[in-house]
């Protein structure tokens, strides 16, 4: 599998796609553009972000935002309120438990169920 080629299968911005599974986690890719991802958290799961290409603004509630660039990796710990955005298309890889809900308990226009993230 070529990770960068997997982005050709992503249909919409801010819509993760499962590309592989390892034990109890999914490996996902997404293209982030805009600021439609709502503030949310994952009460029981940590979430790994890896920037494959581009820049991503990462915000954690109560802290200054920071920019992640190509090659950067960050793990947001369970229960931490966060959101991401990008002015230009940013390609990311996520590693999440299979139980991790896309936008936590927050439902928005961009929220995708696990079954939607698995569909081709």
Buried (B, 14 or more C-beta within 10 A) or exposed (E): EEBEEBBEEBEEBBBBBBBEEEEEBBBBBBBBBEBBBBBBBBEEBBBBBBBBBBBBBBBBEEEEEEEBEEEBEBEBEEEBBBBBBBEEBBBBBBBBBEEBBBBBEBEEEBBBEBEEBEEE
